[in-house]
Amino acid sequence: MDTTVETAASTLSGVARVLVHAGKLGSKAAEELAKSARERKISFIAAVIASGAVSASDLAHALSAALALPLLDLNAIDADRLPKGLVDTKLSAQYLLVVLGRRGNRLFIGGADPTDQEAVERIKFATQLSPEWVIVEYDKLARMLEGQGATATETLEALTAEDFEFDVTDDSSAPEPSEVTTEVEDAPVVRFLQKMLIDAINLRASDLHFEPYEYHYRVRFRVDGELREITQPPIAIKEKLASRIKVISRLDISEKRVPQDG
């Protein structure tokens, strides 16, 4: 390898350095992607994949070869047969990893970034086991985790509908601001919003989108640069939810005509 490339690569860390050494990415491009990832508050791998500079497959193969770690094709395994309960689902979603199995005190973890020492330490602390990394492709891992997360979303939607006990088909009369103010501390609304904020933190979402439409309402998180629909709460709670968001943002509840900064 060219000495200049080696010097530049040495200033990089983790996955970026591996990709530069493997010739998959130029040092300047790696530095720019690292900067972009920091600014967007996403992982370096997510930034690389989103840019199209390196494919998920090439990235996984480069990491496997450079770090002498096994490589697994997630499409070849049945996700339903993977062990459950060894690692908290929130932890799995936060660090984008999946538990593949356990042997004695060794816990086999499938992940796209084996250089993430924070993830390793968190798993060690949470499980009291020794994590052993298996490289998997980022895109396949993200799809698998989204599939596993569907159950949690469905549960949340069911819980929301039961808790609020609103007739979602009748939203013809919106409450007056004074009515909203008196009900803004409504327990189900508070619990729902707290749940959304906690989930957003655990998923490392960079921003949250609460989107009321004429006949439906949806909540989306931006995770790793992509907007993902999380749930669809009852449309009948839109005024209470908007008011609660204004309260915690220290905004004027009664103001609806002009944008406010919070």
C-alpha positions in Angstrom: 0.0 0.0 0.0 1.1 3.6 -0.7 2.8 5.2 2.3 0.6 8.3 1.9 -2.5 6.1 2.2 -1.1 4.3 5.2 -0.4 7.6 7.0 -3.9 8.9 6.2 -5.5 5.6 7.3 -3.6 5.6 10.6 -5.5 8.8 11.6 -8.8 7.0 11.1 -10.3 4.5 13.5 -12.3 1.3 13.4 -14.3 0.5 10.3 -13.0 3.5 8.4 -9.4 2.3 8.8 -10.2 -1.2 7.7 -12.0 0.0 4.5 -9.1 2.3 3.6 -6.5 -0.4 4.1 -8.6 -2.8 2.1 -8.8 -0.4 -0.8 -12.5 -0.1 -0.6 -12.5 3.6 0.3 -10.2 6.5 -0.2 -8.8 8.2 3.0 -10.4 11.5 2.0 -13.8 9.9 1.3 -13.5 8.1 4.6 -12.8 11.3 6.5 -15.8 13.0 4.8 -18.1 10.1 5.6 -16.9 10.1 9.2 -17.7 13.8 9.5 -21.1 13.4 7.9 -21.9 10.6 10.3 -21.0 12.8 13.3 -23.1 15.6 12.0 -26.1 13.4 11.3 -25.6 11.5 14.5 -25.6 8.1 12.8 -23.0 5.3 12.7 -20.1 5.4 10.3 -21.3 2.2 8.7 -24.8 3.6 8.2 -23.3 6.7 6.5 -21.1 4.5 4.2 -24.0 2.3 3.2 -26.4 5.2 2.6 -23.8 6.9 0.4 -23.3 3.9 -1.8 -19.6 4.2 -1.5 -19.3 0.6 -0.3 -21.9 -2.2 -0.5 -23.0 -3.9 2.7 -21.6 -7.2 1.3 -18.2 -5.7 0.5 -18.0 -4.0 3.9 -18.8 -7.3 5.7 -16.2 -9.2 3.7 -13.5 -6.6 4.3 -14.1 -6.6 8.0 -14.2 -10.4 8.2 -10.8 -10.6 6.3 -9.1 -7.8 8.2 -10.2 -8.9 11.7 -10.1 -12.7 11.1 -13.8 -13.0 12.2 -16.4 -15.4 10.8 -18.9 -14.1 8.3 -22.5 -15.2 8.4 -25.3 -14.8 5.8 -28.4 -13.9 7.8 -30.6 -15.0 4.9 -29.4 -18.6 5.5 -30.9 -18.8 9.0 -34.4 -18.8 10.5 -34.8 -15.7 12.7 -37.6 -17.4 14.6 -35.3 -20.1 15.8 -32.7 -17.7 17.3 -32.4 -17.6 21.1 -34.6 -15.1 22.9 -34.1 -13.2 26.1 -30.3 -13.3 26.3 -30.0 -9.7 25.4 -32.6 -7.0 26.0 -34.3 -6.1 22.7 -33.7 -2.4 23.3 -30.0 -3.1 23.6 -30.1 -5.1 20.4 -31.8 -2.2 18.6 -29.5 0.4 20.0 -26.3 -1.3 18.9 -27.8 -3.1 15.9 -27.0 -6.6 16.8 -28.6 -10.1 17.1 -27.9 -13.0 19.4 -27.0 -16.1 17.4 -26.3 -18.5 20.2 -24.7 -19.3 23.5 -22.1 -21.9 24.4 -21.1 -22.0 28.1 -20.1 -18.5 29.0 -19.6 -17.4 25.4 -22.3 -15.4 23.7 -22.2 -15.3 19.9 -23.3 -11.9 18.6 -24.1 -11.1 15.0 -23.2 -7.4 14.2 -22.0 -5.2 11.4 -19.4 -3.3 13.5 -17.1 -5.5 15.6 -15.0 -2.5 16.4 -17.8 -1.0 18.6 -16.2 -1.5 22.0 -19.1 0.3 23.7 -21.5 -2.4 22.5 -19.1 -5.1 23.7 -18.9 -3.7 27.2 -22.6 -3.1 27.4 -23.3 -6.7 26.5 -20.7 -8.0 28.9 -22.2 -6.0 31.7 -25.8 -6.9 30.9 -25.3 -10.6 30.4 -22.2 -11.4 32.4 -21.1 -13.4 29.4 -18.1 -13.1 27.0 -19.3 -11.8 23.6 -17.8 -13.3 20.4 -18.5 -11.4 17.3 -19.8 -12.8 14.0 -19.8 -10.4 11.0 -23.2 -10.0 9.3 -24.2 -7.7 6.5 -25.6 -4.4 7.7 -28.7 -4.3 5.4 -29.7 -7.8 6.2 -29.3 -7.2 9.9 -31.4 -4.0 9.8 -34.2 -5.9 8.0 -34.1 -8.7 10.5 -34.3 -6.4 13.5 -37.2 -4.4 11.9 -39.0 -7.7 11.4 -38.5 -8.6 15.1 -39.6 -5.1 16.1 -43.0 -5.5 14.4 -44.4 -7.3 17.4 -43.4 -4.5 19.7 -45.0 -2.0 17.4 -48.2 -4.0 17.2 -48.3 -4.3 21.0 -47.9 -0.6 21.4 -50.7 0.1 19.0 -53.0 -2.3 20.8 -52.1 -0.8 24.1 -52.6 2.7 22.8 -56.1 1.9 21.5 -57.1 0.2 24.7 -55.7 2.9 27.0 -57.2 5.9 25.2 -60.6 4.3 24.7 -61.5 6.9 22.1 -63.9 6.5 19.2 -61.5 7.1 16.4 -64.2 7.3 13.8 -65.7 10.5 15.3 -63.3 13.4 15.3 -65.7 16.0 14.0 -65.4 18.4 16.9 -61.9 19.4 18.0 -61.7 20.6 21.6 -61.2 24.2 22.5 -57.7 25.3 23.7 -59.1 25.6 27.3 -60.3 22.0 27.2 -57.0 20.8 25.9 -55.2 22.6 28.6 -57.1 21.0 31.4 -56.6 17.5 29.8 -53.0 17.9 28.7 -51.8 15.9 31.7 -54.1 13.0 30.6 -52.2 9.9 31.8 -52.5 7.8 28.6 -51.1 10.7 26.5 -48.3 11.2 28.9 -47.4 7.5 28.9 -47.6 7.3 25.2 -45.3 10.3 24.6 -42.8 9.0 27.2 -42.8 5.7 25.5 -42.0 7.3 22.1 -39.2 9.4 23.6 -37.6 6.4 25.3 -37.8 4.3 22.2 -36.3 7.1 20.2 -33.3 7.3 22.6 -32.8 3.6 22.5 -32.9 3.5 18.7 -30.6 6.5 18.5 -33.1 8.4 16.4 -31.9 11.8 15.3 -35.4 13.3 15.0 -39.0 12.4 15.7 -42.0 13.1 13.3 -45.5 13.3 14.8 -47.7 13.5 11.7 -51.5 14.1 12.1 -53.5 13.7 8.8 -57.2 14.1 8.2 -58.1 10.4 8.9 -55.0 8.9 10.5 -51.9 9.7 12.6 -48.5 8.3 12.4 -45.2 8.6 14.2 -41.9 8.2 12.4 -38.3 8.2 13.7 -35.2 9.0 11.6 -32.7 6.2 12.4 -29.4 6.0 10.5 -30.6 8.7 8.1 -33.8 6.9 7.2 -37.4 7.6 8.3 -39.1 4.6 9.8 -42.8 4.4 10.7 -43.0 3.4 14.4 -46.7 3.4 15.2 -50.1 4.9 14.3 -51.9 6.2 17.4 -55.7 7.0 17.3 -56.4 10.2 15.4 -58.7 11.3 18.2 -55.7 12.1 20.4 -54.0 14.5 18.0 -55.0 17.7 20.0 -54.0 16.3 23.4 -50.7 14.9 21.9 -49.9 18.3 20.3 -50.6 20.1 23.5 -48.5 17.7 25.6 -45.5 18.2 23.2 -46.0 22.0 23.5 -45.9 21.7 27.3 -42.7 19.8 27.5 -41.2 22.1 24.9 -42.3 25.2 26.8 -44.5 26.5 24.0 -47.8 28.4 24.0 -50.6 25.7 24.0 -53.2 28.1 22.6 -51.1 29.3 19.6 -51.9 27.2 16.5 -51.5 29.7 13.6 -47.7 30.4 13.6 -44.7 28.1 14.1 -43.0 28.2 17.5 -39.4 27.3 18.6 -39.0 25.0 21.5 
